[in-house]
Amino acid sequence: MSKVIDLELDLPPSVEQIVDYFKDTVLRRSEKGLANYGNIFGPGKARLLEFTVEELDSMSKELSPEELDNTLRERAEKVVITLPQFVAELDEAGVEWGIISGGSIDRTAEIVAQFPHKFVGVAMVNPHDGMKAVRELERAVKELGLKSFYASPFRFGIPANHKKFYPLYAKAVELGIPVSIYTTMTYRTDFPMDIGHPRNVDEVAMDFPEMKIIAGLGGWPWVPDMVGVARRHRNVYISTAAHRPKYFATVSYTHLTLPTKR
């Protein structure tokens, strides 16, 4: 079996993380913002717990908050797996290693320490924190052994070429680590759809030619733009995580029924 690597490897969620996901997104999918992911992925996630979203809606109205939590927790306990089980599944699937984030940089470092040959840690720090974030990135690399920095317009609501990211890019160059950048559309309805557009990576690559940039999620749906950016800059690489490459060049059209002329 050929070996593969995963540049954006999602860790298995805990029971509490699953419960929080359903309460914060699936059960709030009519709200603006991140909750819109409940509309896109909610039905599939609900099926994993052997629910429908309609059943979850009814439960949220009929049960007390405590009863709802207990019901979700009971179902979640049936699907969660431990980290050792997850590593065994990665081995079986031929995944040689993957880049992970455990939430905080300290938690990420703890997980990497448990499985140093399977996981590589990425640091995510808040660009709005200014020099505090720069010092946190340095600590993550020099003291905790994390190997890269993740710039996330999706989380922090600013594009990759925003000036608040630039001190962190400069520190990444100084530390000699690659930078992964969220480069795709977002389903969040409190941020612009194109906050992760590849054109923002183009400007970053021009300003930091020494920095290795991994443009995450393939730049979809602006795939030609993403390819153009990578062809322009030798320091830009494309990760295809979250999208199957065979679908990158396909476009879905909504077929409209036009009124018949009388």
N, C-alpha and C positions, 0 to 999 in steps of 0.2 A: 504494500500500500504506500502510495506517495505521501510525503509529509506536507502539512500545510501550517501556516501561521495565521493568526487572527489579530488584526491591528486594533480592533475595538471589541474585545471579548466581554460580553455581559456575564457577570457572576450570577449564580442562582439566588433569587430573592429569599428572604426569611419569611416566616409566617406573618410577622407584623408588617413587613414591607408589602406583602400581597394585600393584607387587609387595608392598609393605608391607600394603596393604589385604587382599590375599588371605591373607597369612600371619597377620595379626592378627585377622581376622574370619571369613572363609569357612572357613579350615582350623582355626579354634578355636571354631566355632559351638556346640559342646556346653558351653562354659564360661559362667560367669555374667558379666553386665555388658555392655559394649559389643559383645562378640563375638556377642551375640544378633542383631545386624544381619546377620550372615552367614546366619542362618536365614531372615530376611525377604527380603533382597535378593541373597543369594549365588547362587542359581540363575540369575537374570537377568544378574548380573555375569559369572558363569562363561561364559555363552553368548557374551558379547562377545569373549571370548578363545578361543571355539570349544572349550570344555571343558564337561563336566558336573561337578557337585560331587562325584559319585561317582568320576569320573576323577581329580579333584584329591586326594581322600582317598587313593586308591591310590598316586598319585605321591608323596605326602608320606611314605608308608610304604616305598616301594620305592627312592626316590632319596635320595642324600645331600643335606644342606642346600644345598651349592653347586650340585649338579645341578638341584635344584628351583628355586633362584633363577634359574639360567640359562634354564631352560625357561619360567618365568613372564616373564622379561625379554624373551625372543625373541617371545613372543606379544604382550606389551604394546607392543613397538616397532612393531607393525603397526597399532595403533589410536590411538596418541598423535598429537596435533596441536600445532603451535606456537601461540604467542599471536597472531602475525599471521594465521595461518589461522583461528583462533578468531574474531578480530575481523571477518574477511571473512565468516564464517558468520553472525555477529550482524547485519552489515549486510544480508546477503541475506534474513535472517528478519525484518527490520524492527525490530530492537531498537536504539533510539536511544541508550540508555546503561543501565548497571547498576551496582549497589553491590556491591563485591567485598571479600574478605579474602584476603590472600596468605599467611596463617599469622601471621607476626610483623608488627607495625606497620611496621617498616622495609621488609620485602619488599613489603607492600601499597603503600607510598609509591613504591617503585621501579617497580612495575607501572603505577600511576596516572601517573607521570611519563612513561612510554613512550607511553601512550594517554590523554592528559588529556581528550579529548573523548568517550571511550567509557566510561571507568570512573570511579566515585566511590569513594573509600576509606572503609572502616569500621574503627574501632579496637576490638579485643577485648583487654581486659586482665583480669588475675586479681583478682577482688574479695577473695580471701583475703590479698592482699599489702598491704591497707590503704592507707596514704598513698603508698606506692611506686606503687601502681596509679593513684592520683589524679594523681601527677606524670607518669606515663607517658601518661595520657590527655591531659593538657595539652600535653605535648611532641608527641604525635601530631597534635594539631589546630594548635597554634601554629607548630611548627617543620616538620612533615612535610606539612601541608596536608590531613589526613584530615577528613572532613566529618560523621561520626556516631560513635556509640558503640553496641556490640552487647552487651547483657546476656544471658548464656547460662546459664540453669539447667541445660540439657543438659550443658554442659561442666564446670560447677563444683559441681554437686550441691546447690545452694541455690535456693529459689524467688525469683522476681523481687522479692518484698516483704521479703526478708531484709535485716537492718540493714547487712550488709557491702556491699550494692549502693548504699546511700543516699549515702555520700560521693561516689560516682561520678555519681549522678544530680544531686547538687547542683553538681558541677563542670560537668556537661553543660549545666545551666541557665545557669551563669555564662558558659560558652563560646558559648552560643546555638546548640547543635547538637541534632538530634533523636536519640532513643534507640530502637533496635530491640530488642524483647524476644522471646525464644523462647517462643512461646505455642501449645503443642500437646502431645499425649501423647509419651512416649518409649518406644522398644522396649528401652532399656537395662534390665537386670534387677538392677542394683545401686542404682538410684534408684527412688523411687516413680513409678508411672505418671503421676500427676497433678502432678508437680513443675512443669509448665508450664501449669497451669490458669489460665484467664482471670480467675478471682477474685483472683489475686495481682496482676494488672495493675490491677484496680479499686482496690486499696489504694494502689498506687503513683500512680495518676492522682489520687486524692484528696489525697495528700501533696505532689504536685508538679504543680499545675494549670498552671504556666507551661511545662512540658516537653512537647514534641511526642513522642508515643509511637507507634511503629509496631509493632503486635502481629503478629508474624510467624507464617506458616504457618496462618493462618485460625482458630486456636483449636480445630481439629478434635481429637477428636470432640465437643467442647462448643461447637458452633457457635452455638446460641441464647444461651448464656451470653456468648460473645464479642460477639455482636451487641448484647446487653443492656449490656455494659460500654461499647461504643462509643456507644450512644445516651445513656448517662448522662454521658459526658465528651466535651466538644468537642475535647479535645486528644489523643484516642485515634483512631488510624487502623488499618485492618485490611489486612494484606498477605495475598494468597491464594497465595503461592509454595508449591510442593510439592504442592498439591492442585488439581484442576480444579474450578472453581466450580460446574459443572453437577452435580457429585456431592456437594456439601456437604449438600444436604437429603435425601440418600438414606441408607437404613439397610439393612445386610445382616443377615438373620436366618438362624440355623442351624435347619433344619427337623428336628425330632426325630420319630422313629418311636415312637409310644407302643404299649405292649403291648396286644393285643386282649383284651378281657374274655372270660372263659370262662363 
